[in-house]
């Protein structure tokens, strides 16, 4: 089996050396080049044709975001960003994911050498995932036509039980997939609870970004807060999110604990609580991601009466978690990403109609 060929792009000689060392210790990958800036990287990519590149964000001559934008327009390929654990680092990393980077690794601001060595398994796992990911050419930004209408607002769902809740699980490629689903939901949608595999320090910026784009309100979940329609709650990085009952209300539970399926937050934890607490009033959504986190629990949701949809292979960056959920018999429908929100709305309208005919 041929090795995954990686080019490292970073302005720090120390980081280049460490990443090359981490990559070359793996039996299935090889660092074939290391560039100090995007200009040198461009020539290296052209001559060496790597399978994956790791890309620093802040570099001289051209920053990583500018380079990524050009790369994904002209020569799309799997990219793993190497960002810093800062608020600005988080915001720029989210921009990189929007432009088509497959995933990211957050390097510490201090103790970089030890920090990167400790992240060795994470880094190499993400390179392996990136090598198998589907990447798409980034369209050149089009100038809006004069008087062109903005994206039409999704029509209101109408009379709807406040008992309904939507649960979303996602990993690699999921930041943009979740955005696509949430942006299509109307302001009166049921509450949405989301577990996206993300490290601490990034989910707050992610929630704020979505809140500025969506008609529903989006925030990082807080322990004990009431779960309300028209709001989405994102599991904080490094903590598990679940739902509980408190009298007539649903409340969010945000807890530390052991990783589940190697993840914290874990989709399994959220979906198990959906099966236990919400049952037939739950709608489950499994989006792009590596591995099998949440697949068994999504089947538990279905057994408890929920309605579930999985993203199809063609629209996934990585068809891991949806494939496993489908294999477990958890899905009622398997749909392209763009059709998931309309299917949720249609399902909610039909169940609202059934409920009103019973009154």
C-alpha positions as CSV (number, residue, x, y, z in Angstrom):
1,X,0.0,0.0,0.0
2,X,1.4,3.4,-0.9
3,X,2.2,5.9,1.8
4,X,0.3,9.1,2.3
5,X,2.6,11.8,1.0
6,X,2.6,15.0,3.0
7,X,4.0,18.5,2.5
8,X,4.4,20.7,5.7
9,X,4.0,24.4,5.3
10,X,5.0,26.5,8.4
11,X,7.3,29.5,8.9
12,X,8.8,28.0,12.1
13,X,11.7,25.7,11.4
14,X,11.0,24.0,14.8
15,X,7.4,23.2,13.9
16,X,8.4,22.0,10.4
17,X,10.9,19.7,11.9
18,X,8.5,18.4,14.6
19,X,5.7,17.8,12.1
20,X,8.1,16.0,9.7
21,X,9.3,13.8,12.6
22,X,5.7,13.0,13.8
23,X,4.7,12.1,10.2
24,X,7.7,10.0,9.4
25,X,7.3,7.9,12.5
26,X,4.1,6.5,11.0
27,X,4.4,3.4,8.8
28,X,1.7,4.7,6.4
29,X,2.8,8.2,5.7
30,X,5.9,10.2,4.6
31,X,6.8,13.9,4.8
32,X,8.1,14.6,1.3
33,X,8.7,18.3,1.7
34,X,8.6,21.2,4.1
35,X,8.2,24.8,3.1
36,X,8.7,28.0,5.1
37,X,6.0,30.0,3.3
38,X,3.3,29.6,0.7
39,X,5.4,30.9,-2.2
40,X,7.9,28.0,-1.6
41,X,5.0,25.7,-0.9
42,X,3.4,26.5,-4.3
43,X,6.5,25.2,-6.2
44,X,6.8,22.2,-3.9
45,X,3.1,21.2,-4.4
46,X,3.6,21.6,-8.2
47,X,6.7,19.4,-8.3
48,X,5.9,16.8,-5.6
49,X,2.1,16.4,-6.0
50,X,1.4,15.5,-2.3
51,X,-1.7,13.8,-1.0
52,X,-2.2,16.1,1.9
53,X,-0.6,19.4,3.1
54,X,-0.5,20.8,6.6
55,X,-0.8,24.6,6.5
56,X,0.1,27.2,9.1
57,X,-2.2,30.2,9.3
58,X,0.2,33.1,10.1
59,X,3.1,33.2,7.7
60,X,5.3,35.8,5.9
61,X,4.8,36.8,2.2
62,X,1.2,35.4,2.1
63,X,-0.9,34.3,5.0
64,X,-2.3,30.7,5.1
65,X,-5.9,31.8,4.5
66,X,-5.0,33.7,1.3
67,X,-3.0,30.8,0.1
68,X,-5.7,28.3,1.0
69,X,-8.3,30.3,-0.9
70,X,-6.1,30.3,-4.0
71,X,-5.2,26.7,-3.7
72,X,-8.9,25.5,-3.3
73,X,-9.9,27.5,-6.4
74,X,-7.0,26.4,-8.6
75,X,-5.8,23.1,-7.3
76,X,-8.2,21.7,-4.6
77,X,-6.5,19.2,-2.3
78,X,-6.8,17.9,1.3
79,X,-5.5,20.5,3.8
80,X,-5.1,20.2,7.5
81,X,-4.7,23.6,9.1
82,X,-2.3,24.2,12.0
83,X,-3.7,27.0,14.0
84,X,-3.1,28.6,17.4
85,X,-5.3,28.4,20.5
86,X,-6.4,32.0,20.5
87,X,-9.7,33.8,19.9
88,X,-8.3,35.1,16.6
89,X,-6.9,31.7,15.8
90,X,-10.4,30.2,16.3
91,X,-12.0,32.8,14.0
92,X,-9.4,32.3,11.2
93,X,-9.6,28.5,11.5
94,X,-13.3,28.6,11.0
95,X,-12.7,30.8,7.9
96,X,-10.2,28.1,6.7
97,X,-12.9,25.3,7.1
98,X,-15.3,27.5,5.2
99,X,-12.8,27.7,2.3
100,X,-12.4,24.0,2.2
101,X,-9.8,22.8,4.7
102,X,-10.7,19.3,5.8
103,X,-9.7,19.8,9.5
104,X,-7.4,21.6,11.9
105,X,-5.0,21.0,14.7
106,X,-4.6,23.7,17.4
107,X,-1.0,24.1,18.5
108,X,-0.3,25.6,22.0
109,X,1.1,29.2,22.2
110,X,3.8,28.1,24.7
111,X,5.6,24.8,25.0
112,X,5.1,24.2,21.3
113,X,7.5,21.2,21.0
114,X,6.0,19.2,23.9
115,X,2.5,20.3,22.8
116,X,2.9,19.1,19.3
117,X,4.4,15.8,20.4
118,X,1.4,15.2,22.6
119,X,-0.8,16.0,19.7
120,X,1.0,13.4,17.5
121,X,-1.9,10.9,17.4
122,X,-4.4,13.6,16.7
123,X,-2.3,15.1,13.9
124,X,-1.7,11.8,12.1
125,X,-5.3,10.7,12.5
126,X,-6.4,14.0,10.8
127,X,-3.9,13.5,8.0
128,X,-5.2,10.0,7.4
129,X,-8.8,11.3,7.4
130,X,-7.8,14.2,5.0
131,X,-6.2,11.8,2.6
132,X,-9.6,10.0,2.2
133,X,-11.7,13.2,2.2
134,X,-13.7,14.6,-0.7
135,X,-12.5,18.1,-1.5
136,X,-14.3,20.4,-3.9
137,X,-13.1,23.3,-6.0
138,X,-13.8,26.6,-4.3
139,X,-15.9,28.8,-6.6
140,X,-14.5,32.3,-7.3
141,X,-16.6,34.8,-5.4
142,X,-19.3,36.1,-7.7
143,X,-20.2,39.8,-7.7
144,X,-23.9,40.1,-6.7
145,X,-26.2,41.2,-9.5
146,X,-27.7,44.7,-9.0
147,X,-31.0,44.3,-7.1
148,X,-30.4,40.6,-6.6
149,X,-32.6,39.3,-3.8
150,X,-30.9,37.9,-0.7
151,X,-31.4,34.2,0.2
152,X,-35.2,33.8,0.6
153,X,-36.3,33.3,4.2
154,X,-37.6,29.8,4.8
155,X,-41.3,30.0,5.5
156,X,-42.5,29.5,9.1
157,X,-43.4,26.0,10.2
158,X,-46.5,27.2,11.9
159,X,-48.3,25.6,14.8
160,X,-45.8,23.2,16.4
161,X,-45.5,21.3,19.6
162,X,-42.7,22.8,21.8
163,X,-42.0,19.1,22.7
164,X,-40.1,18.6,19.4
165,X,-36.3,18.7,19.4
166,X,-33.8,18.3,16.6
167,X,-30.5,16.6,17.5
168,X,-27.4,16.9,15.2
169,X,-24.1,15.0,15.3
170,X,-21.1,15.9,13.1
171,X,-17.4,15.6,12.9
172,X,-14.9,16.1,10.0
173,X,-16.5,18.5,7.5
174,X,-19.3,19.1,9.9
175,X,-18.8,22.8,10.7
176,X,-19.9,23.8,7.2
177,X,-22.5,21.0,6.9
178,X,-24.2,22.1,10.2
179,X,-24.1,25.7,8.9
180,X,-25.9,24.6,5.7
181,X,-28.7,22.9,7.8
182,X,-29.2,25.7,10.3
183,X,-29.3,28.5,7.7
184,X,-32.3,26.8,6.1
185,X,-34.3,26.6,9.3
186,X,-37.0,29.3,10.0
187,X,-37.0,31.4,13.1
188,X,-39.8,29.2,14.6
189,X,-38.0,25.9,14.2
190,X,-37.8,23.6,17.2
191,X,-34.7,23.8,19.4
192,X,-31.6,22.2,17.9
193,X,-29.0,20.5,20.1
194,X,-25.6,19.9,18.3
195,X,-22.5,17.9,19.1
196,X,-19.7,18.8,16.7
197,X,-16.3,17.3,17.5
198,X,-14.3,20.3,18.3
199,X,-11.6,21.1,20.9
200,X,-12.0,23.7,23.7
201,X,-11.6,27.3,22.6
202,X,-13.2,27.0,19.2
203,X,-16.9,26.3,19.8
204,X,-17.7,29.8,21.2
205,X,-16.4,31.5,18.0
206,X,-18.2,28.9,15.9
207,X,-21.5,29.5,17.7
208,X,-21.1,33.3,17.4
209,X,-20.4,32.9,13.6
210,X,-23.5,30.8,13.1
211,X,-25.6,33.2,15.2
212,X,-24.7,36.0,12.7
213,X,-25.8,33.8,9.7
214,X,-28.9,32.0,10.9
215,X,-32.5,33.0,11.6
216,X,-32.5,30.9,14.7
217,X,-30.3,32.0,17.7
218,X,-27.1,30.0,18.1
219,X,-25.0,29.8,21.2
220,X,-22.6,27.5,23.1
221,X,-24.7,25.4,25.5
222,X,-24.7,26.2,29.2
223,X,-25.4,23.7,31.9
224,X,-28.9,23.9,33.3
225,X,-30.3,26.4,30.7
226,X,-33.8,25.9,29.4
227,X,-33.9,24.6,25.8
228,X,-36.2,26.9,23.8
229,X,-37.7,26.8,20.3
230,X,-35.9,29.0,17.7
231,X,-32.5,28.4,19.4
232,X,-29.6,26.1,18.7
233,X,-27.2,24.9,21.4
234,X,-23.7,23.7,20.6
235,X,-21.7,21.4,22.9
236,X,-18.7,23.3,24.3
237,X,-15.4,21.8,23.2
238,X,-14.1,19.3,25.7
239,X,-17.5,18.8,27.5
240,X,-20.4,16.4,26.9
241,X,-23.9,17.8,26.0
242,X,-27.1,16.0,26.8
243,X,-30.8,16.9,27.4
244,X,-32.8,16.3,30.5
245,X,-36.4,17.1,31.7
246,X,-37.1,19.6,34.4
247,X,-40.9,19.6,35.0
248,X,-42.5,20.6,31.7
249,X,-39.2,21.9,30.3
250,X,-36.2,20.5,28.5
251,X,-32.8,21.6,29.9
252,X,-29.3,21.3,28.6
253,X,-26.7,19.3,30.7
254,X,-23.1,20.2,30.1
255,X,-20.7,17.9,31.9
256,X,-17.1,16.9,32.0
257,X,-16.4,13.1,31.9
258,X,-14.4,10.5,30.2
259,X,-14.3,10.6,26.4
260,X,-16.9,8.3,24.7
261,X,-15.8,6.7,21.4
262,X,-12.6,8.7,22.0
263,X,-14.5,12.0,21.8
264,X,-15.5,14.7,24.2
265,X,-18.0,16.0,23.3
266,X,-19.5,12.8,22.0
267,X,-22.5,12.4,19.7
268,X,-23.3,9.1,21.6
269,X,-23.9,11.0,24.8
270,X,-26.2,13.5,23.2
271,X,-28.2,10.9,21.1
272,X,-28.6,8.5,24.1
273,X,-30.2,11.3,26.1
274,X,-32.5,12.1,23.1
275,X,-33.6,8.4,23.0
276,X,-34.1,8.4,26.8
277,X,-35.7,11.8,27.3
278,X,-37.3,12.9,24.1
279,X,-38.3,9.7,22.3
280,X,-40.9,10.1,19.5
281,X,-40.6,13.9,19.7
282,X,-36.9,13.8,18.6
283,X,-35.6,14.3,15.0
284,X,-32.0,13.0,14.6
285,X,-29.5,14.2,12.0
286,X,-26.1,12.6,11.3
287,X,-23.8,14.6,9.2
288,X,-20.3,14.1,7.7
289,X,-17.6,12.7,10.0
290,X,-14.9,10.1,10.5
291,X,-15.6,7.0,12.7
292,X,-18.8,5.7,14.3
293,X,-19.6,8.1,17.2
294,X,-23.3,8.2,17.7
295,X,-24.3,5.4,15.4
296,X,-25.6,3.0,18.1
297,X,-27.3,5.8,20.0
298,X,-29.0,7.0,16.8
299,X,-30.5,3.4,16.5
300,X,-31.6,3.8,20.1
301,X,-33.4,7.0,19.1
302,X,-35.1,5.3,16.3
303,X,-36.2,2.4,18.6
304,X,-37.6,5.1,20.9
305,X,-39.7,6.5,18.1
306,X,-37.6,9.4,16.7
307,X,-37.4,10.3,13.0
308,X,-33.8,10.2,11.7
309,X,-32.0,11.4,8.5
310,X,-28.3,10.8,7.5
311,X,-26.3,12.8,5.0
312,X,-25.5,10.8,1.8
313,X,-22.1,9.8,0.7
314,X,-21.8,12.1,-2.3
315,X,-22.2,15.3,-0.2
316,X,-20.1,14.2,2.8
317,X,-16.5,15.3,3.2
318,X,-16.0,12.0,5.1
319,X,-18.7,9.3,4.9
320,X,-17.9,7.6,8.2
321,X,-20.5,8.5,10.9
322,X,-23.5,8.5,8.5
323,X,-22.4,5.2,7.0
324,X,-22.2,3.6,10.4
325,X,-25.6,5.0,11.5
326,X,-27.1,3.6,8.3
327,X,-25.5,0.2,8.8
328,X,-27.0,0.1,12.3
329,X,-30.5,0.7,10.8
330,X,-30.8,4.1,12.4
331,X,-31.8,6.1,9.3
332,X,-35.3,6.7,7.9
333,X,-33.9,8.7,5.1
334,X,-30.5,9.3,3.5
335,X,-30.3,12.7,1.7
336,X,-27.9,15.1,0.1
337,X,-26.9,17.9,2.5
338,X,-29.0,20.6,0.8
339,X,-32.2,18.5,1.2
340,X,-31.8,17.7,4.9
341,X,-33.3,21.0,6.3
342,X,-36.3,20.9,3.9
343,X,-36.9,17.3,4.9
344,X,-36.9,18.2,8.6
345,X,-39.3,21.1,7.9
346,X,-41.6,18.9,5.9
347,X,-41.6,16.2,8.6
348,X,-42.4,18.8,11.3
349,X,-45.2,20.3,9.2
350,X,-46.8,16.9,8.6
351,X,-46.6,16.0,12.3
352,X,-48.0,19.4,13.3
353,X,-50.8,18.8,10.8
354,X,-51.5,15.4,12.3
355,X,-51.5,16.9,15.8
356,X,-54.0,19.6,14.9
357,X,-56.4,17.1,13.3
358,X,-56.5,15.3,16.6
359,X,-57.5,18.3,18.6
